[in-house]
Amino acid sequence: MGIFENTVKSFRTPNITTISLLFGQLCYCVRKTIDRYKKTCGEGSSALTVSEANLLFYQQESSKMKQQIEILQNSNRHLMGEALSCLSIKELKQLESRLEKGISRIRSKKNEMLLAEIEFMQKREIELHNDNIYLREQITANERAQQHMNSLPGNVYEAITSAPYNSRDFLQVNLRESKPNQYCDSTALQLC
């Protein structure tokens, strides 16, 4: 209120001179504010070119980015347990709290992923068990078909083997080329 102090006191008894003085000071302040605004915006008499303005802007942005990078590097060092001597007790407690929260979130995510993996493996185990049962049934059916073929007389066997092969019905077996130990035990699933 320093500028208007004298005018406010004399304004109690308004007269033309006081009002014109007050108006003059107000105009002066407004002009000064407009001049500062123009200077800041670059519209003043010493206006910068576009390239100079861009250069100035990017220099300011660069310095801001350098400061942010430095802050992040220091924070990273602190999180890694380095450069802790410059921290106060309060800052160390805050850092410890942040680390504990981070570790808790990491463990939670790890447990979530492990549970999902266990669930997937359990489903896969059931699928493999079902596939195993199916394959055992197929082996048993094929062994029965083979035993049945062995019990048929020669002409009937040749008529069956000369029939077209349908993979959905049974696994075609050429008994003449079969070798001992070629077929696996039906009680346990094994690869031959």
C-alpha positions as semicolon CSV with decimal commas, in nm:
position;residue;x (nm);y (nm);z (nm)
1;M;0,000;0,000;0,000
2;G;0,309;0,225;-0,004
3;I;0,230;0,388;-0,341
4;F;-0,125;0,486;-0,257
5;E;-0,063;0,572;0,108
6;N;-0,057;0,949;0,059
7;T;-0,342;0,950;-0,186
8;V;-0,565;0,739;0,038
9;K;-0,515;0,982;0,324
10;S;-0,594;1,278;0,102
11;F;-0,881;1,089;-0,061
12;R;-1,085;1,132;0,256
13;T;-1,147;1,483;0,140
14;P;-1,189;1,428;-0,231
15;N;-1,107;1,704;-0,468
16;I;-1,014;1,713;-0,835
17;T;-0,639;1,721;-0,773
18;T;-0,649;1,417;-0,550
19;I;-0,857;1,221;-0,800
20;S;-0,634;1,315;-1,092
21;L;-0,323;1,227;-0,888
22;L;-0,473;0,889;-0,798
23;F;-0,568;0,826;-1,160
24;G;-0,216;0,922;-1,275
25;Q;-0,053;0,679;-1,030
26;L;-0,293;0,404;-1,130
27;C;-0,218;0,456;-1,500
28;Y;0,154;0,450;-1,425
29;C;0,120;0,117;-1,240
30;V;-0,090;-0,032;-1,518
31;R;0,162;0,084;-1,784
32;K;0,447;-0,067;-1,584
33;T;0,260;-0,397;-1,553
34;I;0,187;-0,400;-1,927
35;D;0,554;-0,325;-2,004
36;R;0,666;-0,613;-1,778
37;Y;0,414;-0,840;-1,948
38;K;0,539;-0,743;-2,293
39;K;0,897;-0,794;-2,188
40;T;0,818;-1,137;-2,054
41;C;0,620;-1,234;-2,362
42;G;0,879;-1,092;-2,599
43;E;0,656;-0,826;-2,750
44;G;0,862;-0,534;-2,623
45;S;1,096;-0,313;-2,820
46;S;1,374;-0,572;-2,782
47;A;1,157;-0,853;-2,918
48;L;1,333;-1,185;-2,973
49;T;1,321;-1,362;-3,304
50;V;1,140;-1,694;-3,322
51;S;1,464;-1,892;-3,333
52;E;1,602;-1,703;-3,031
53;A;1,278;-1,764;-2,841
54;N;1,292;-2,134;-2,931
55;L;1,655;-2,153;-2,825
56;L;1,575;-1,986;-2,494
57;F;1,279;-2,218;-2,439
58;Y;1,481;-2,532;-2,512
59;Q;1,767;-2,415;-2,291
60;Q;1,523;-2,370;-2,003
61;E;1,363;-2,709;-2,073
62;S;1,708;-2,868;-2,091
63;S;1,808;-2,729;-1,754
64;K;1,478;-2,848;-1,603
65;M;1,533;-3,195;-1,748
66;K;1,889;-3,205;-1,612
67;Q;1,757;-3,122;-1,266
68;Q;1,490;-3,391;-1,292
69;I;1,747;-3,646;-1,410
70;E;1,973;-3,559;-1,119
71;I;1,685;-3,594;-0,873
72;L;1,589;-3,933;-1,022
73;Q;1,949;-4,055;-1,017
74;N;1,982;-3,957;-0,651
75;S;1,653;-4,128;-0,572
76;N;1,769;-4,440;-0,754
77;R;2,099;-4,437;-0,563
78;H;1,907;-4,410;-0,237
79;L;1,680;-4,699;-0,335
80;M;1,990;-4,907;-0,414
81;G;2,131;-4,828;-0,068
82;E;2,400;-4,592;-0,194
83;A;2,476;-4,230;-0,096
84;L;2,272;-4,255;0,224
85;S;2,507;-4,044;0,436
86;C;2,347;-3,720;0,317
87;L;1,997;-3,826;0,430
88;S;1,842;-3,733;0,762
89;I;1,675;-3,982;0,997
90;K;1,332;-3,873;0,874
91;E;1,435;-3,922;0,510
92;L;1,583;-4,263;0,591
93;K;1,256;-4,368;0,757
94;Q;1,059;-4,250;0,454
95;L;1,296;-4,440;0,225
96;E;1,261;-4,753;0,437
97;S;0,883;-4,724;0,426
98;R;0,886;-4,685;0,046
99;L;1,111;-4,989;0,012
100;E;0,890;-5,201;0,238
101;K;0,579;-5,103;0,041
102;G;0,760;-5,183;-0,284
103;I;0,878;-5,522;-0,158
104;S;0,526;-5,601;-0,039
105;R;0,383;-5,519;-0,386
106;I;0,657;-5,728;-0,552
107;R;0,586;-6,027;-0,328
108;S;0,214;-5,994;-0,384
109;K;0,260;-5,992;-0,763
110;K;0,504;-6,285;-0,744
111;N;0,257;-6,489;-0,535
112;E;-0,023;-6,403;-0,776
113;M;0,185;-6,523;-1,070
114;L;0,291;-6,840;-0,889
115;L;-0,070;-6,923;-0,800
116;A;-0,173;-6,873;-1,162
117;E;0,113;-7,099;-1,273
118;I;0,013;-7,367;-1,017
119;E;-0,348;-7,350;-1,135
120;F;-0,235;-7,386;-1,497
121;M;-0,012;-7,681;-1,409
122;Q;-0,296;-7,852;-1,219
123;K;-0,525;-7,815;-1,521
124;R;-0,246;-7,943;-1,744
125;E;-0,196;-8,241;-1,509
126;I;-0,566;-8,329;-1,537
127;E;-0,550;-8,300;-1,915
128;L;-0,242;-8,522;-1,930
129;H;-0,404;-8,774;-1,696
130;N;-0,713;-8,787;-1,919
131;D;-0,492;-8,825;-2,227
132;N;-0,305;-9,104;-2,048
133;I;-0,631;-9,287;-1,971
134;Y;-0,745;-9,247;-2,332
135;L;-0,413;-9,379;-2,467
136;R;-0,424;-9,680;-2,231
137;E;-0,774;-9,759;-2,355
138;Q;-0,650;-9,734;-2,714
139;I;-0,356;-9,966;-2,639
140;T;-0,589;-10,218;-2,472
141;A;-0,832;-10,202;-2,765
142;N;-0,546;-10,248;-3,013
143;E;-0,410;-10,545;-2,819
144;R;-0,756;-10,706;-2,817
145;A;-0,786;-10,645;-3,190
146;Q;-0,444;-10,804;-3,241
147;Q;-0,538;-11,108;-3,033
148;H;-0,859;-11,140;-3,231
149;M;-0,661;-11,121;-3,559
150;N;-0,425;-11,390;-3,440
151;S;-0,718;-11,622;-3,365
152;L;-0,876;-11,582;-3,714
153;P;-0,801;-11,833;-3,992
154;G;-0,570;-11,717;-4,276
155;N;-0,838;-11,631;-4,539
156;V;-1,044;-11,414;-4,304
157;Y;-0,729;-11,233;-4,186
158;E;-0,625;-11,153;-4,545
159;A;-0,975;-11,023;-4,622
160;I;-0,960;-10,791;-4,322
161;T;-0,608;-10,663;-4,396
162;S;-0,691;-10,600;-4,762
163;A;-0,985;-10,378;-4,659
164;P;-0,922;-10,000;-4,678
165;Y;-0,750;-9,852;-4,372
166;N;-0,958;-9,622;-4,151
167;S;-0,751;-9,458;-3,878
168;R;-1,058;-9,381;-3,669
169;D;-1,148;-9,747;-3,623
170;F;-0,821;-9,893;-3,505
171;L;-0,450;-9,880;-3,546
172;Q;-0,354;-10,094;-3,844
173;V;-0,097;-10,352;-3,746
174;N;0,109;-10,557;-3,987
175;L;0,153;-10,883;-3,800
176;R;0,401;-11,028;-4,045
177;E;0,654;-10,754;-3,976
178;S;0,596;-10,734;-3,602
179;K;0,898;-10,792;-3,383
180;P;0,905;-10,925;-3,029
181;N;0,908;-10,656;-2,758
182;Q;0,758;-10,406;-3,003
183;Y;0,443;-10,358;-2,797
184;C;0,452;-10,204;-2,454
185;D;0,304;-10,324;-2,130
186;S;-0,055;-10,195;-2,104
187;T;-0,032;-10,124;-1,732
188;A;0,210;-9,835;-1,771
189;L;0,224;-9,581;-2,049
190;Q;0,564;-9,604;-2,211
191;L;0,709;-9,494;-2,540
192;C;0,842;-9,779;-2,752
